[in-house]
Amino acid sequence: MKDQLTYAMIGGGIGASIGQVHRRAISLDGRATIVAGALSSTPEKSIKSAQELGLDPDRSYATFQELFEREASREDRVDFVSIVTPNDTHYPIARLALEHGFHVVLDKPATHTSMQAQELEELAAAKGLVCCVTYNYTGYPMIRQARAMVRDGVLGTIRKVLLEYHQGWLASDLESTGHKQASWRVDPAKAGLGGALGDIGTHAENLISFVTGLTMKSVYANLHAFVPNRPLDDDVSVLIQYQGGAHGVLTASQICIGETNGISIRIYGDQGGLSWYHASPNDLRVTMLDGNATTYTRGEPGLHDDATFSSHTPPGHPEGYLEAFANIYRGAIDAILLQTSGSDESQLARLTPRIDAGRQGVRFIEKCVESAQKNTRINWV
Ligand SMILES: NC(=O)c1ccc[n+]([C@@H]2O[C@H](COP(=O)([O-])OP(=O)(O)OC[C@H]3O[C@@H](n4cnc5c(N)ncnc54)[C@H](O)[C@@H]3O)[C@@H](O)[C@H]2O)c1
């Protein structure tokens, strides 16, 4: 069975933000190599970016359309495509990739509309292709430990979920300075319906769903732009009701000065509670009703297999963002190999978010925007 894959990247050229993180994360496990790319929004910059990465000139493409057409006719065509372009381009690029028979790894938010995400889901299923979404925070071993414990009922019946995702980099009118990443994120044509909601709120929604498996019943969202004349929200507060009676509070904000990437998840059941903080991702604190508290640490014996298999470094050596990101690709690569070989299910493939999670994330954006516009609670179905 083939165990080394090749991939093409769309986006992630010179001056881009997240593409290089994807490439580093993929290279961490040495199971896939970048051999082709359409890396930028202009042909000249795409070719120059490919040169800087040392790609074969024959596989350095001016546009994604050219890449799919020419790669599809090669005997050594790439196995999958990693899409790291601004949000408005995800759907057309992913669609064309799937139509040409390539597996896809797509950054979030998956698409502009949940209908588009559903189309991708159906297309991938019809073609027997894998389509994953890089909700990278689900890759942390101790997030996976939390998921296993919550789903095994350790906390009892879940009552309350608190999720915070706070940044401060958009606290001022950064877009007016021509800042590349700020400019498209506040433009509805490029970012979609949500500002902070789409950029980081979708990570937050996914983290709750991943860990708890709870199904939403309704959302009541307050969306606000604190920076004058900004057309999309930069501050989000959502009250969530879940089926089964649990309540959630999700806040996502990009105007919290002093916060760089402050994520926390706290979950309380009728038997215990847990907390995880992005600043110390190797630790998970669990406290039981009788007051007995334990800090579980990545790498120590006795953790759930989902956490153990997701570790990269030996116990006592902290690991973080890149290893968690790498876990998403480990799962995606396993899923692609399984799809082609039909062998046993892989633990990591099972944990890697697919396009159905991406569809739910976009639906969350749509429901929150509707709720904020009508200033009322909106049912999930
Ligand atoms: N998973 C995460 O934590 C995370 C973090 C940051 C960004 N993102 C997501 O990644 C995506 C990219 O964000 P970014 O901050 O890197 O943006 P960016 O503006 O820094 O980079 C986008 C890149 O895409 C290229 N591009 C644009 N249109 C293209 C096209 N038609 N063909 C080829 N390349 C094209 C640009 O030239 C640039 O190289 C967004 O969807 C964003 O939401 C995810």
The ligand as an SDF file (V2000), in Angstrom:
LIG
                    3D

 44 48  0  0  0  0  0  0  0  0999 V2000
   -7.1570   27.2230   10.3690 N   0  0  0  0  0  0  0  0  0  0  0  0
   -6.7840   28.3930   10.8490 C   0  0  0  0  0  0  0  0  0  0  0  0
   -6.5420   28.5380   12.0380 O   0  0  0  0  0  0  0  0  0  0  0  0
   -6.6600   29.5590    9.9400 C   0  0  0  0  0  0  0  0  0  0  0  0
   -5.8340   30.6480   10.2670 C   0  0  0  0  0  0  0  0  0  0  0  0
   -5.7220   31.6950    9.3610 C   0  0  0  0  0  0  0  0  0  0  0  0
   -6.4490   31.6710    8.1840 C   0  0  0  0  0  0  0  0  0  0  0  0
   -7.2790   30.6220    7.9210 N   0  0  0  0  0  0  0  0  0  0  0  0
   -8.0540   30.5780    6.6760 C   0  0  0  0  0  0  0  0  0  0  0  0
   -7.1410   30.3520    5.6150 O   0  0  0  0  0  0  0  0  0  0  0  0
   -7.5510   31.0750    4.4630 C   0  0  0  0  0  0  0  0  0  0  0  0
   -6.4190   32.0070    4.0360 C   0  0  0  0  0  0  0  0  0  0  0  0
   -6.1930   32.9540    5.0490 O   0  0  0  0  0  0  0  0  0  0  0  0
   -4.8170   33.7910    5.1090 P   0  0  0  0  0  0  0  0  0  0  0  0
   -4.8880   34.5900    6.3310 O   0  0  0  0  0  0  0  0  0  0  0  0
   -3.6630   32.9100    4.8760 O   0  0  0  0  0  0  0  0  0  0  0  0
   -5.0330   34.7490    3.8450 O   0  0  0  0  0  0  0  0  0  0  0  0
   -3.8930   35.5230    3.0570 P   0  0  0  0  0  0  0  0  0  0  0  0
   -4.5610   36.6760    2.4150 O   0  0  0  0  0  0  0  0  0  0  0  0
   -2.7070   35.7650    3.9170 O   0  0  0  0  0  0  0  0  0  0  0  0
   -3.4180   34.4830    1.9410 O   0  0  0  0  0  0  0  0  0  0  0  0
   -4.2760   34.0630    0.8990 C   0  0  0  0  0  0  0  0  0  0  0  0
   -3.4330   33.5250   -0.2420 C   0  0  0  0  0  0  0  0  0  0  0  0
   -4.3140   33.0520   -1.2600 O   0  0  0  0  0  0  0  0  0  0  0  0
   -3.8740   33.5780   -2.5110 C   0  0  0  0  0  0  0  0  0  0  0  0
   -4.9890   33.5880   -3.4580 N   0  0  0  0  0  0  0  0  0  0  0  0
   -6.0790   34.3910   -3.4790 C   0  0  0  0  0  0  0  0  0  0  0  0
   -6.8770   34.0550   -4.5200 N   0  0  0  0  0  0  0  0  0  0  0  0
   -6.2630   33.0310   -5.1610 C   0  0  0  0  0  0  0  0  0  0  0  0
   -6.5800   32.2610   -6.3060 C   0  0  0  0  0  0  0  0  0  0  0  0
   -7.6940   32.4800   -7.0040 N   0  0  0  0  0  0  0  0  0  0  0  0
   -5.7160   31.2900   -6.7000 N   0  0  0  0  0  0  0  0  0  0  0  0
   -4.5690   31.0490   -5.9880 C   0  0  0  0  0  0  0  0  0  0  0  0
   -4.2220   31.7470   -4.8890 N   0  0  0  0  0  0  0  0  0  0  0  0
   -5.0670   32.7350   -4.4920 C   0  0  0  0  0  0  0  0  0  0  0  0
   -3.3100   34.9420   -2.1670 C   0  0  0  0  0  0  0  0  0  0  0  0
   -2.4990   35.4500   -3.1920 O   0  0  0  0  0  0  0  0  0  0  0  0
   -2.5450   34.5760   -0.9020 C   0  0  0  0  0  0  0  0  0  0  0  0
   -1.3130   33.9660   -1.2540 O   0  0  0  0  0  0  0  0  0  0  0  0
   -8.8340   31.7920    4.8490 C   0  0  0  0  0  0  0  0  0  0  0  0
   -9.9390   31.0390    4.4410 O   0  0  0  0  0  0  0  0  0  0  0  0
   -8.7690   31.8580    6.3610 C   0  0  0  0  0  0  0  0  0  0  0  0
  -10.0570   31.8940    6.9660 O   0  0  0  0  0  0  0  0  0  0  0  0
   -7.3770   29.5810    8.7610 C   0  0  0  0  0  0  0  0  0  0  0  0
  1  2  1  0
  2  3  2  0
  2  4  1  0
  4  5  1  0
  4 44  2  0
  5  6  2  0
  6  7  1  0
  7  8  2  0
  8  9  1  0
  8 44  1  0
  9 10  1  0
  9 42  1  0
 10 11  1  0
 11 12  1  0
 11 40  1  0
 12 13  1  0
 13 14  1  0
 14 15  2  0
 14 16  1  0
 14 17  1  0
 17 18  1  0
 18 19  2  0
 18 20  1  0
 18 21  1  0
 21 22  1  0
 22 23  1  0
 23 24  1  0
 23 38  1  0
 24 25  1  0
 25 26  1  0
 25 36  1  0
 26 27  1  0
 26 35  1  0
 27 28  2  0
 28 29  1  0
 29 30  1  0
 29 35  2  0
 30 31  1  0
 30 32  2  0
 32 33  1  0
 33 34  2  0
 34 35  1  0
 36 37  1  0
 36 38  1  0
 38 39  1  0
 40 41  1  0
 40 42  1  0
 42 43  1  0
M  CHG  2   8   1  16  -1
M  END
$$$$
